[in-house]
């Protein structure tokens, strides 16, 4: 169904609000992309994570990026991202980027096919979990854990599953309630569909954030890092060792410490 344009009988105040919101979203995404890819020493996967989440959450995502990840002055990123609340923010962002993307793709496909709501929800869960696990978690962890993708999938599975459930707990009820009250929001060609997705992502973030802070504090997940300080992984050795012990029960090799300090001194 084509979207109504201003001045037509079907144009409602919510449509005007959504046009303004997505205009601000475009500006926010441009700013975050420019800063992240030209000035920020954060890991590449986190840069893409911030860009995707800003596309989904607009000015809110841009504000969170500035407050928790944007380097305030050259050479200060390492210390700036160290607090736990910022590490938890980073963990939530790269989880949400993958999960929300998978959920949106699944929702667009299932709604276009006219599948029942229960099958829609199951598809969103599976797509969101697999996209988050196999791309934004495992690919990221692969570099940190010796380059083994399968090992990264195994070690990322449990924390990603816990985090994904939190994201779904926020997103799915929001989507079901709003879409059931506005049939136009169930069409991927409608601006209202993307408005619902944006709001659902914000709710998913709010629910998942405290869970991710706990996961980071427990050593089950990583937060944000700095590539120039720690090489490809960009995280502290202590956090990596805690993650390996929690997920596998294995004690990291002694030479890991040497490699870490060598990279940090580079």
C-alpha positions in Angstrom: 0.0 0.0 0.0 1.6 3.3 -1.0 2.3 5.7 1.9 0.0 8.8 2.0 1.6 12.1 1.3 1.0 15.4 3.2 -2.3 17.0 2.2 -4.1 13.8 1.3 -7.1 12.7 3.4 -5.3 9.8 4.9 -2.4 11.8 6.2 -2.6 11.6 10.0 -0.5 13.5 12.7 1.4 10.3 13.5 2.6 10.2 9.8 3.9 13.8 10.2 5.7 12.8 13.4 7.2 9.7 11.7 8.5 11.8 8.8 10.2 14.2 11.2 11.5 11.2 13.3 13.1 9.5 10.3 14.5 12.7 9.0 16.3 13.1 12.3 17.3 9.5 12.1 18.9 10.0 8.7 21.0 12.9 10.1 21.9 10.9 13.2 23.0 7.9 11.2 25.2 10.1 8.9 26.8 11.7 11.9 27.5 8.4 13.7 28.9 6.8 10.5 31.2 9.8 9.9 32.5 9.9 13.4 32.8 6.1 13.9 34.5 5.3 10.7 36.8 8.3 10.5 37.7 9.2 14.1 36.8 6.4 16.5 39.4 3.7 17.3 36.6 1.3 18.3 36.5 -2.2 16.7 34.9 -2.3 13.2 32.1 -4.6 14.3 31.1 -2.1 17.0 31.2 0.7 14.4 28.7 -1.2 12.3 26.7 -2.0 15.4 26.4 1.6 16.3 25.4 2.6 12.8 22.7 -0.1 12.6 21.3 0.7 16.0 21.2 4.4 15.2 19.3 3.6 12.0 16.8 1.8 14.2 16.7 4.2 17.1 17.4 7.6 15.6 18.6 10.5 17.8 18.5 8.2 20.8 21.1 6.0 19.3 23.3 8.9 18.3 23.0 10.3 21.9 24.0 7.0 23.4 27.0 6.8 21.0 28.2 10.2 22.0 27.8 9.6 25.7 29.4 6.1 25.8 31.7 5.6 22.8 32.7 8.7 21.0 36.3 9.6 21.8 36.3 12.9 23.6 39.8 13.8 22.6 42.6 12.0 20.8 44.1 9.1 22.8 41.4 9.0 25.4 39.1 6.2 24.1 40.7 3.5 26.2 39.9 5.3 29.5 36.6 6.7 28.3 35.0 3.3 27.6 36.3 1.6 30.7 33.3 2.2 33.1 31.0 -0.8 33.5 27.9 1.1 32.3 29.7 1.9 29.0 31.0 -1.7 28.6 27.4 -2.9 29.2 26.3 -0.3 26.6 28.7 -1.8 24.0 27.6 -5.3 24.8 24.0 -4.3 24.3 24.7 -2.5 21.1 26.4 -5.3 19.2 23.8 -7.7 20.5 20.9 -5.4 19.5 22.4 -4.7 16.1 22.4 -8.3 15.1 19.2 -9.4 16.8 17.1 -6.4 15.8 18.2 -6.8 12.2 17.3 -10.4 12.1 13.9 -9.7 13.7 13.1 -6.9 11.2 14.0 -9.0 8.2 11.9 -11.9 9.5 9.0 -9.6 10.3 9.0 -8.0 6.8 9.1 -11.4 5.1 6.5 -13.2 7.2 4.1 -10.2 7.1 4.5 -10.0 3.3 3.7 -13.7 3.1 0.6 -13.3 5.3 1.8 -15.9 7.8 -0.1 -16.2 11.2 1.2 -14.1 14.1 2.5 -17.2 16.1 4.6 -18.2 13.1 5.8 -14.6 12.7 7.0 -14.5 16.3 8.8 -17.8 16.0 10.5 -16.7 12.8 11.6 -13.4 14.3 13.1 -15.3 17.3 15.1 -17.7 15.1 16.2 -15.1 12.6 17.2 -12.7 15.3 19.1 -15.2 17.3 21.0 -16.7 14.4 21.9 -13.3 12.9 23.1 -12.0 16.2 25.0 -15.2 17.1 26.6 -16.1 13.7 27.5 -12.5 12.7 27.7 -10.0 15.5 28.9 -12.4 18.1 30.8 -15.3 16.5 32.5 -13.3 13.8 33.6 -10.8 16.5 34.7 -13.5 18.9 36.5 -15.4 16.2 39.4 -12.9 16.0 39.7 -12.9 19.8 39.8 -16.7 20.2 42.4 -17.7 17.8 40.4 -17.4 14.5 38.2 -20.5 15.0 34.7 -19.6 13.9 33.1 -22.8 15.3 34.8 -22.2 18.7 33.5 -18.7 18.7 30.0 -19.9 18.0 30.2 -22.4 20.8 31.5 -19.9 23.3 29.1 -17.2 22.3 26.0 -19.3 22.3 24.9 -19.1 25.9 25.5 -15.3 26.5 23.9 -14.5 23.2 20.9 -16.6 24.0 20.4 -14.9 27.3 20.8 -11.4 25.8 18.5 -12.3 22.8 15.7 -13.3 25.2 15.9 -9.9 26.8 15.7 -8.2 23.4 12.8 -10.3 22.4 11.0 -9.7 25.7 11.0 -6.0 24.8 10.5 -6.0 21.1 7.9 -8.7 20.5 5.1 -7.4 22.9 5.6 -3.9 21.5 5.3 -5.1 17.9 2.3 -7.3 18.6 0.4 -4.7 20.5 1.0 -1.8 18.1 0.5 -3.8 14.9 -2.7 -5.4 16.1 -4.1 -1.9 16.6 -3.0 -0.5 13.2 -3.2 -2.8 10.2 -1.1 -0.4 8.1 1.8 -1.0 10.5 1.8 -4.7 9.3 3.0 -3.7 5.8 6.7 -3.3 5.3 6.0 -0.6 2.7 4.3 1.5 5.4 6.2 4.2 7.3 4.2 3.1 10.4 5.8 -0.4 10.1 9.2 1.1 10.5 8.0 3.4 13.2 6.8 0.4 15.2 10.2 -1.3 14.6 12.0 1.8 15.8 10.0 1.9 19.0 10.2 -1.8 19.5 14.0 -1.6 19.2 14.2 1.1 21.9 12.1 -1.0 24.2 14.2 -4.1 23.4 17.3 -2.0 24.3 15.8 -0.9 27.6 15.1 -4.5 28.6 18.4 -5.9 27.4 20.7 -3.3 28.8 20.7 -4.3 32.5 21.0 -7.9 31.4 24.1 -7.1 29.4 25.6 -5.1 32.2 25.3 -8.2 34.3 26.8 -10.4 31.6 29.8 -8.1 31.2 30.3 -7.8 35.0 30.1 -11.6 35.3 32.7 -12.0 32.5 30.2 -13.7 30.2 30.3 -11.0 27.5 32.6 -8.3 26.2 31.8 -4.6 26.0 33.6 -1.9 24.0 37.3 -1.9 23.3 40.0 0.1 21.5 41.7 -1.5 18.5 44.9 0.5 18.7 45.5 -0.6 22.3 44.8 -4.3 22.2 45.1 -5.3 18.5 42.3 -7.3 16.8 40.3 -8.1 19.9 40.3 -4.7 21.5 39.4 -5.9 25.0 41.2 -6.5 28.3 42.9 -9.9 28.9 41.1 -10.2 32.2 37.7 -10.0 30.5 38.8 -12.5 27.9 40.0 -15.0 30.5 36.8 -14.7 32.5 34.8 -15.3 29.3 36.8 -18.5 28.4 36.5 -19.9 31.9 32.8 -19.2 32.2 31.9 -20.7 28.8 34.3 -23.6 28.6 35.9 -24.2 32.0 39.3 -24.0 30.3 42.2 -21.9 31.7 43.7 -19.7 29.0 47.3 -20.5 27.8 49.9 -18.7 29.8 51.4 -17.0 26.7 48.1 -15.1 26.2 49.2 -12.6 28.8 52.5 -12.0 27.0 50.7 -11.4 23.7 48.2 -9.1 25.4 50.9 -6.9 26.9 52.9 -6.9 23.6 49.9 -5.6 21.7 49.1 -3.1 24.4 52.6 -1.6 24.1 52.3 -1.3 20.3 
